[in-house]
Amino acid sequence: MRTLLCLLLVAAAPALAAPPPLGTVSEASGFTRTGRYDEVVKLCDDFARAYPAAVRCLDFGTTPQGRPMKALVASTRGALDPAAARGQDLPVVLVQGGIHAGEIDGKDAGFLALREVLEGKVAKGALDKLVLVFVPVFNVDGHERFGPWNRPNQRGPVEMGWRTTAQNYNLNRDYLKADSPEMQAMLGLVQAWDPLAVVDLHATDGAQFEHDISIQVEPVHAGDPALREAGRAWRDGVIADLETQGSLPLPFYPSFVVSDDPSSGFADGVAPPRFSTGYFWLRNRLAMLVETHSWREYPHRVRITRNTVVSVLERLAANGQAWQRLAREADARAGETGGAPQPLAFTAGPEARLIDFRGYAYTRTPSEISGALMTRYDETTPQIWRIPLRDDVQPSVTVAAPAAGYLVPAEHAAFVGAKLRLHGVQFREIANGGKREVEVFRADTAQLSAGSVEGHQTLAVTGDWARETRDVPAGSLYVPLRQPGARLVMAMLEPKAPDSLLAWGEFNNAFERKEYMEDYVAEDVARKMLAEDPALAAAFARRLQDDPAFAADPQARLEFFYRRHSSWDERFRLYPVMRTDVAP
């Protein structure tokens, strides 16, 4: 590893040298700098001109500030559009850089890897067996918010872009809700190409230690069982390649259970579908999160990201056809999930095993600046930490799927239908309305977030589904589970799913009281109800005796009667989306 770093530092000597053909500002600077977005636009065209039979440059969207979103498609089989890739049955791998544009390792590493693959220096023959779709910068407007110290927890490059978009969206929180124009464009690219594998290139924050990269893949803990085996083989194969090249890779995200306390160890898990690796397993596809360690110098990070991209291409070239068959079989199995229990969220269990982790000597002492207990690392003194890892990842929220699917009432069909289309979910409009026996979800509790999250006031609910007869008007939507995206449907429409439309606050109006009964009216109503209904009077008396908090709460006592009166809004806390066991 030291030899590799020395070679990189030697290459860095002529800091302002001219880039090599199809090279980058980063390469010319010895990987101490990164170029602006106009370089991406130029290189996209330059690669296509240099390799007209193997590379195509395309625009797949426009940012809110009017910049083109660029992708390079590479295949030596000439499969440079989705129809050609499907016609030749070639696996597609989508590699995206710069979703957080300050973490820009992937852009410079991806261009370097692509050039070397096309030159035949590495991954020889890989582009004859697959199609690479490379997005150098996903968050383009954020990339151009350029300056030093945009990533204060990161060593290099000299200047870099910004984490969020011009509209202040964090794109790696947007996969499922898809609020941003950038994510909507990316989902269009995904729909067009249907990649077997997606690789999301990042640089992490966190503590200081020797490990230089983490590789996480799903499905491994979640999703179709056969695809989990493929995901594990892909992850372990890339990690083995990196170890051979001198890296110190990890199979989990190295974030302490207790912030800033190394002794607390780590917990593995499955990200919710706002994140890339939490999203694509719902589509029965493979996703890899690559996180270089931000405290490593930029030349090192670019080189190991380049090594990762090369390994990904080699592994997909060797196994892509077999894994693509598994993905198609998983698509078919997903359509048979109706009525079966389906996990919606995951967590690591309490059991932990001790691991040897390559850290540095550290102290934890009170800070004279903040007054808090602060960890200080000594990078001159490597140290093996014997710390716990919780990696027994199990479902934490499981829901039985409806036998047939979901019903979205007509008044919500427009916005829900638009979200479903973004994700390629199949649905149809119901022509004939009427009464139907359905399942409805009434929330026992509904807790709004105290603040804004990505521009949303999120909502957490408790409650259960129950059978009722409800009116389902014409123009409502039927969303069947008999489709490849069944897990994605449940992630969007099950109220307890962590990133459901309900959880993101899209149905908050249904959980707000809009009509009230004045207290003096409620007093009169209560007296009449007590006089007319002895059973109700007995229930009220028991509640007063058994529940002191209720007895001491005037509003709760009045609401006892209001909720039993015909004026009560029976739709309060009723989730508008219904479930059905019979296709309409």
C-alpha positions in Angstrom: 0.0 0.0 0.0 2.8 2.4 0.8 4.4 1.7 -2.6 1.1 2.5 -4.3 0.8 5.8 -2.4 4.4 6.7 -3.3 3.7 6.1 -6.9 0.6 8.3 -6.7 2.6 11.1 -5.0 5.3 11.0 -7.7 2.6 11.3 -10.3 1.2 14.3 -8.4 4.5 16.3 -8.7 3.6 18.3 -11.9 0.4 19.6 -10.1 -0.8 21.7 -13.1 0.3 19.4 -15.9 -2.0 19.0 -18.9 -4.4 16.1 -18.6 -3.6 13.0 -20.7 -6.0 12.1 -23.5 -9.4 11.4 -21.9 -7.8 12.2 -18.6 -9.1 14.6 -15.9 -7.9 17.6 -14.0 -7.7 15.3 -11.1 -5.3 13.0 -12.8 -3.1 15.9 -14.0 -2.9 17.2 -10.5 -1.9 13.9 -9.0 -5.4 13.4 -7.7 -5.2 16.4 -5.4 -7.9 18.4 -7.2 -11.1 17.7 -9.0 -12.5 19.4 -12.1 -15.6 21.5 -12.6 -18.7 20.1 -14.3 -17.8 21.5 -17.7 -15.1 18.9 -17.7 -17.7 16.2 -17.3 -19.6 17.5 -20.3 -16.5 17.7 -22.4 -15.2 14.2 -21.4 -18.6 12.7 -22.1 -18.4 13.9 -25.7 -14.6 13.1 -26.0 -15.1 9.5 -24.9 -17.9 9.0 -27.4 -15.7 10.5 -30.2 -12.7 8.5 -29.3 -14.7 5.2 -29.1 -17.7 5.8 -31.4 -18.5 2.0 -31.6 -18.3 1.5 -27.9 -19.4 4.6 -26.0 -22.4 6.9 -26.2 -22.8 10.2 -24.4 -26.4 11.0 -23.4 -28.4 13.5 -21.4 -31.0 11.9 -19.1 -32.3 15.0 -17.4 -31.9 18.7 -16.6 -31.2 20.1 -13.2 -33.3 22.9 -11.5 -30.5 25.3 -12.5 -30.6 24.2 -16.1 -27.5 21.9 -16.3 -27.6 18.7 -18.3 -27.4 15.4 -16.4 -24.8 13.3 -18.3 -24.3 9.5 -18.6 -21.8 7.5 -20.6 -22.9 4.2 -21.9 -20.1 1.7 -22.8 -20.3 -1.6 -24.5 -18.0 -3.2 -27.0 -21.0 -5.2 -28.3 -22.6 -2.0 -29.6 -25.4 -2.3 -27.1 -25.6 1.5 -26.6 -29.3 1.9 -26.1 -31.7 -0.1 -23.8 -33.4 -2.0 -26.7 -30.0 -3.2 -27.9 -29.0 -4.3 -24.4 -32.3 -6.2 -24.0 -32.0 -7.7 -27.4 -28.6 -9.1 -26.6 -29.6 -10.1 -23.1 -26.6 -8.2 -21.6 -26.5 -7.4 -17.9 -26.4 -3.6 -17.2 -24.4 -2.1 -14.4 -25.2 1.5 -13.4 -22.3 3.2 -11.6 -23.2 6.6 -10.1 -20.8 9.2 -8.7 -21.4 12.4 -6.9 -24.8 11.8 -5.4 -23.2 13.8 -2.6 -21.1 16.1 -4.7 -18.5 16.9 -2.0 -17.8 13.1 -2.0 -16.5 13.2 -5.5 -14.1 10.2 -5.6 -16.5 8.3 -7.9 -16.3 10.9 -10.7 -12.6 10.9 -11.1 -12.2 7.2 -10.4 -14.9 6.3 -12.8 -13.4 8.2 -15.7 -10.0 6.6 -14.9 -11.5 3.1 -14.8 -13.5 3.6 -18.0 -10.5 4.8 -19.9 -8.3 1.9 -18.7 -11.0 -0.7 -19.5 -11.5 0.8 -23.0 -7.7 0.7 -23.5 -7.7 -3.0 -22.6 -5.5 -2.5 -19.5 -7.9 -3.9 -17.0 -11.1 -5.9 -16.9 -10.3 -7.2 -20.4 -13.4 -8.2 -22.3 -15.8 -7.1 -19.6 -17.6 -4.6 -21.9 -18.2 -7.5 -24.3 -20.3 -9.2 -21.7 -22.1 -6.3 -20.1 -23.2 -2.7 -20.5 -21.8 0.0 -18.2 -23.9 3.1 -17.6 -21.7 5.6 -15.8 -23.2 8.8 -14.3 -20.1 10.8 -13.2 -22.1 13.3 -11.2 -25.7 12.7 -10.0 -26.0 15.9 -8.0 -24.8 18.4 -10.7 -26.0 21.7 -9.2 -24.5 20.7 -5.9 -21.2 19.9 -7.7 -21.0 23.5 -8.9 -21.5 24.9 -5.4 -17.7 24.6 -5.4 -15.2 25.6 -2.7 -12.7 24.5 0.0 -14.0 23.1 3.3 -17.3 21.9 1.8 -16.4 18.6 3.4 -14.7 19.5 6.7 -14.3 15.9 7.7 -12.5 14.9 4.5 -8.9 15.1 3.3 -9.0 16.4 -0.3 -9.5 17.3 -3.0 -8.5 21.0 -2.6 -12.0 22.1 -3.5 -15.2 20.2 -4.0 -19.0 20.5 -4.4 -21.8 20.4 -1.9 -23.7 17.6 -0.3 -27.2 18.7 -1.3 -28.9 19.9 -4.5 -29.7 23.5 -5.4 -33.2 22.9 -3.8 -31.4 21.5 -0.7 -32.5 17.9 -1.3 -30.2 15.1 -0.1 -30.5 12.8 -3.1 -29.5 9.8 -1.0 -32.7 10.3 1.0 -34.9 10.6 -2.0 -35.0 7.2 -3.8 -38.5 6.2 -2.7 -40.2 9.5 -2.2 -38.6 10.9 -5.4 -39.3 14.6 -4.7 -36.3 16.1 -6.6 -36.1 16.6 -10.4 -32.7 14.9 -10.3 -34.1 11.7 -8.7 -37.1 11.7 -11.1 -34.6 11.8 -13.9 -32.5 9.0 -12.4 -35.6 6.8 -12.0 -36.3 7.4 -15.6 -32.8 6.2 -16.4 -33.4 3.1 -14.2 -36.7 2.4 -15.9 -35.1 2.6 -19.3 -32.1 0.4 -18.7 -33.3 -1.8 -15.8 -29.8 -2.3 -14.4 -29.1 -5.7 -12.8 -26.6 -3.9 -10.5 -26.3 -0.4 -9.2 -23.1 1.0 -7.6 -23.3 4.1 -5.5 -19.9 5.8 -4.9 -19.4 7.8 -1.7 -16.8 8.9 0.9 -17.9 8.4 4.5 -17.5 10.7 7.5 -16.7 9.3 11.0 -13.9 8.4 13.3 -10.2 8.0 12.4 -9.0 4.5 11.8 -6.9 2.4 9.3 -9.7 0.8 7.3 -10.0 2.6 4.0 -13.2 1.4 2.4 -16.5 -0.3 3.2 -18.5 -2.4 0.7 -22.2 -3.0 1.5 -24.6 -4.9 -0.7 -28.3 -5.7 -0.7 -29.9 -8.2 -1.2 -27.8 -9.8 1.6 -29.9 -9.4 4.7 -33.2 -8.6 2.8 -35.0 -9.6 -0.3 -35.3 -12.7 -2.5 -33.3 -15.6 -0.9 -31.6 -16.6 -4.1 -30.6 -13.1 -4.9 -29.2 -12.8 -1.4 -26.7 -15.5 -2.3 -25.7 -13.6 -5.4 -25.4 -10.3 -3.4 -23.2 -12.0 -0.8 -21.0 -13.5 -3.5 -20.6 -10.1 -5.2 -19.8 -8.3 -2.0 -17.3 -10.9 -0.8 -15.7 -11.1 -4.2 -15.1 -7.4 -4.5 -13.8 -7.3 -0.9 -11.4 -10.1 -1.7 -10.1 -8.2 -4.8 -9.5 -5.1 -2.7 -7.7 -7.0 0.0 -5.4 -8.5 -2.6 -4.6 -5.0 -3.8 -3.7 -3.9 -0.2 -6.9 -2.3 1.0 -8.5 -2.8 4.3 -12.2 -3.2 3.3 -15.2 -3.7 5.6 -18.5 -5.4 4.9 -20.5 -2.9 7.1 -20.8 0.8 7.5 -18.3 1.9 10.2 -20.5 4.2 12.2 -20.3 3.8 16.0 -23.5 2.7 17.8 -22.8 5.6 20.2 -21.5 8.6 18.4 -17.8 9.4 19.0 -17.4 6.4 21.3 -15.3 3.6 19.7 -16.0 1.2 22.6 -19.7 1.1 21.6 -18.8 -0.8 18.4 -20.9 -1.2 15.3 -24.3 -2.5 14.2 -25.0 -3.7 10.7 -28.4 -3.3 9.1 -30.5 -2.7 6.0 -31.0 0.9 5.0 -34.6 2.1 4.4 -35.5 2.7 0.8 -34.7 6.4 0.9 -31.2 5.1 0.3 -29.8 3.4 -2.8 -29.0 0.1 -1.1 -32.4 0.1 0.6 -34.2 0.7 -2.6 -33.0 -1.6 -5.3 -33.5 -4.9 -3.5 -37.2 -4.0 -3.5 -36.9 -4.1 -7.3 -35.2 -7.5 -7.1 -31.9 -6.0 -8.2 -28.4 -5.8 -6.7 -27.1 -2.6 -5.2 -23.6 -1.8 -3.7 -22.8 1.1 -1.4 -19.1 2.0 -1.7 -17.8 4.3 1.1 -14.1 5.3 1.0 -12.8 6.6 4.3 -12.8 10.4 4.2 -9.7 10.7 6.4 -7.6 9.0 3.7 -5.9 11.4 1.2 -7.7 11.9 -2.1 -5.2 10.1 -4.2 -5.7 7.0 -2.1 -9.4 7.3 -2.2 -9.6 7.7 -6.0 -7.3 4.8 -6.5 -9.3 2.3 -4.4 -12.6 3.6 -5.8 -11.1 2.9 -9.3 -10.1 -0.6 -8.1 -13.6 -1.2 -6.9 -15.2 -0.2 -10.2 -12.8 -2.5 -12.0 -13.6 -5.4 -9.7 -17.3 -4.7 -10.1 -17.0 -4.9 -13.9 -14.9 -8.1 -13.7 -17.3 -9.8 -11.3 -20.4 -8.8 -13.3 -18.7 -9.9 -16.6 -18.1 -13.3 -15.0 -21.4 -13.8 -13.2 -23.8 -11.3 -14.7 -25.7 -13.8 -16.9 -26.3 -16.2 -14.0 -27.3 -13.4 -11.7 -29.6 -11.9 -14.3 -31.4 -15.2 -14.5 -31.8 -15.1 -10.7 -33.2 -11.6 -10.9 -35.8 -12.6 -13.4 -36.8 -15.6 -11.3 -37.0 -13.3 -8.3 -39.3 -11.0 -10.4 -41.6 -14.0 -10.9 -41.6 -15.0 -7.3 -42.3 -11.5 -6.1 -45.6 -11.6 -7.9 -46.7 -14.6 -5.7 -46.3 -12.8 -2.3 -50.0 -12.0 -1.8 -51.2 -13.1 1.6 -47.7 -13.9 2.9 -45.8 -12.1 5.6 -43.4 -9.5 4.2 -40.6 -7.7 6.1 -40.7 -3.9 5.8 -37.8 -2.9 8.1 -34.8 -4.5 9.6 -32.5 -4.1 12.6 -29.5 -5.9 14.2 -30.4 -8.0 17.2 -28.8 -7.4 20.6 -26.4 -10.2 20.2 -22.8 -9.0 19.5 -19.5 -10.7 18.6 -16.1 -9.1 19.3 -14.0 -8.2 16.3 -10.5 -7.0 15.8 -10.8 -3.5 14.2 -7.7 -1.6 13.0 -8.0 1.8 14.7 -5.6 4.2 16.4 -4.7 5.0 20.0 -7.2 7.4 21.4 -8.2 9.3 24.5 -11.6 10.5 25.7 -11.4 13.6 27.8 -13.5 16.6 28.5 -13.0 19.4 25.9 -12.0 22.9 27.0 -13.9 24.1 23.9 -17.3 22.4 24.1 -17.2 21.0 27.6 -18.2 17.6 26.3 -16.4 14.4 26.4 -14.3 14.3 23.2 -12.4 11.6 21.4 -8.9 12.4 20.1 -7.1 10.0 17.8 -3.3 9.6 17.5 -2.7 8.5 13.9 1.0 7.8 14.6 0.0 4.9 16.8 -2.0 2.2 15.1 -4.0 0.0 17.6 -6.2 -3.0 17.3 -9.6 -2.3 18.9 -11.4 -5.3 20.3 -15.0 -4.0 20.0 -18.5 -5.4 19.5 -20.2 -5.9 16.1 -23.9 -6.6 16.0 -24.5 -8.2 12.6 -27.5 -10.6 13.2 -29.8 -8.6 11.1 -33.5 -9.6 11.3 -36.9 -8.1 10.3 -38.1 -5.5 12.8 -41.5 -4.7 11.1 -43.3 -7.5 9.2 -46.8 -7.2 7.7 -49.0 -9.8 6.0 -49.4 -8.7 2.4 -53.0 -8.3 1.0 -54.1 -11.3 -1.1 -54.7 -9.1 -4.2 -53.4 -5.5 -3.8 -54.2 -2.0 -2.8 -57.0 0.5 -3.6 -56.2 4.2 -3.9 -59.4 6.3 -3.8 -60.1 8.6 -6.7 -59.4 11.8 -4.6 -55.8 10.6 -4.2 -55.3 8.9 -7.5 -53.5 11.7 -9.3 -50.6 12.2 -6.9 -50.2 8.5 -5.9 -50.4 7.5 -9.6 -47.7 9.9 -10.5 -45.4 8.4 -7.7 -46.2 4.9 -8.9 -45.3 5.7 -12.5 -41.9 7.1 -11.5 -41.1 3.7 -10.1 -42.5 1.7 -12.9 -45.2 0.2 -10.7 -48.2 -1.3 -12.6 -51.7 -0.2 -11.7 -55.0 0.5 -13.4 -58.0 2.8 -12.9 -61.3 1.4 -11.7 -64.1 2.2 -14.1 -67.1 1.1 -12.1 -67.3 2.4 -8.5 -69.4 1.0 -5.7 -69.3 -0.6 -2.2 -66.6 -3.2 -1.6 -65.5 -5.3 1.3 -61.9 -4.1 1.9 -59.3 -3.8 4.6 -58.9 -0.3 6.2 -56.2 1.0 8.6 -57.3 3.2 11.4 -54.5 4.7 13.5 -54.6 4.2 17.2 -51.8 6.8 17.5 -50.4 9.3 15.0 -47.2 11.1 15.9 -46.0 14.0 13.7 -42.3 14.8 13.7 -41.3 17.9 15.7 -39.4 19.4 12.7 -39.0 19.2 9.0 -37.3 16.2 7.3 -36.4 16.8 3.7 -39.2 19.3 3.5 -41.7 16.9 5.0 -43.4 16.6 8.4 -43.1 12.9 8.8 -45.7 10.7 10.5 -45.5 7.5 12.6 -48.6 5.5 13.3 -49.7 2.5 15.2 -52.8 0.5 14.5 -54.0 -2.5 12.4 -55.9 -3.4 9.3 -59.6 -4.4 9.8 -62.3 -5.4 7.4 -65.0 -2.9 6.5 -67.4 -2.2 3.6 -66.4 1.1 2.0 -67.3 3.0 -1.1 -64.6 2.8 -3.8 -65.5 5.4 -6.4 -64.9 5.2 -10.1 -61.5 6.7 -10.9 -59.8 4.9 -8.0 -56.6 3.0 -8.6 -56.1 -0.7 -8.2 -52.4 -1.6 -7.5 -51.9 -5.4 -7.8 -49.3 -7.3 -5.9 -49.0 -9.8 -8.8 -46.1 -7.9 -10.4 -42.3 -7.9 -10.1 -42.4 -4.7 -8.0 -44.6 -6.2 -5.2 -42.1 -5.4 -2.5 -41.8 -1.8 -3.8 -45.6 -1.5 -3.7 -45.7 -2.5 -0.1 -42.8 -0.2 0.8 -44.8 2.7 -0.7 -48.3 1.9 0.5 -48.1 0.0 3.8 -48.5 2.6 6.5 -45.9 1.1 8.9 -43.2 0.9 6.2 -40.4 3.3 7.2 -40.4 5.3 3.9 -44.1 4.9 2.9 -46.0 7.8 1.4 -47.8 8.0 4.8 -44.5 8.0 6.7 -43.3 10.9 4.6 -46.4 12.9 5.5 -48.2 12.7 2.2 -51.5 11.8 3.9 -51.2 14.1 7.0 -54.5 15.7 6.3 -56.3 12.4 7.1 -54.8 12.6 10.6 -55.9 16.1 11.5 -59.2 16.9 13.2 -61.2 19.4 11.1 -64.5 19.6 12.9 -65.2 20.1 16.6 -68.0 20.2 19.1 -68.0 23.2 21.4 -67.7 22.2 25.1 -71.1 23.6 26.1 -72.7 21.6 23.3 -70.7 18.5 24.3 -72.0 18.9 27.9 -75.6 18.8 26.7 -75.0 16.0 24.3 -73.3 13.9 27.0 -76.2 14.3 29.4 -78.7 13.2 26.8 -76.6 10.2 25.9 -76.2 9.2 29.5 -80.0 9.4 30.1 -80.8 7.4 26.9 -78.1 4.7 27.1 -77.6 2.9 30.5 -74.8 0.8 29.1 -73.0 3.9 28.0 -73.5 5.4 31.5 -72.1 2.3 33.1 -69.0 2.3 30.8 -68.4 6.0 31.6 -68.7 5.3 35.4 -66.2 2.4 35.1 -63.8 4.6 33.1 -63.9 7.3 35.8 -63.2 4.8 38.5 -60.5 2.8 36.7 -58.5 5.6 34.9 -57.5 8.5 37.2 -55.8 10.4 34.3 -59.1 10.2 32.3 -61.1 11.3 35.3 -58.8 14.3 35.8 -59.0 15.4 32.1 -62.1 17.4 31.2 -61.4 17.3 27.4 -60.9 13.5 27.5 -64.2 13.1 29.4 -66.1 15.2 26.8 -64.4 13.4 23.9 -65.6 10.0 25.4 -69.1 11.1 24.3 -68.2 13.0 21.2 -66.5 9.9 19.7 -69.7 8.0 20.2 -72.0 10.6 18.7 -73.1 10.6 15.1 -71.4 14.0 14.5 -67.9 12.4 15.1 -65.8 12.3 11.9 -65.4 8.6 11.2 -62.7 9.3 8.7 -60.4 10.8 11.3 -57.2 8.8 11.4 -58.5 6.6 8.6 -55.6 5.9 6.2 -57.2 6.6 2.7 -55.5 3.7 1.0 -57.3 0.4 1.3 -56.4 -3.3 0.8 -58.3 -5.9 -1.1 -58.3 -9.7 -1.3 -60.1 -9.6 -4.7 -59.0 -7.8 -7.8 -61.7 -5.4 -8.9 
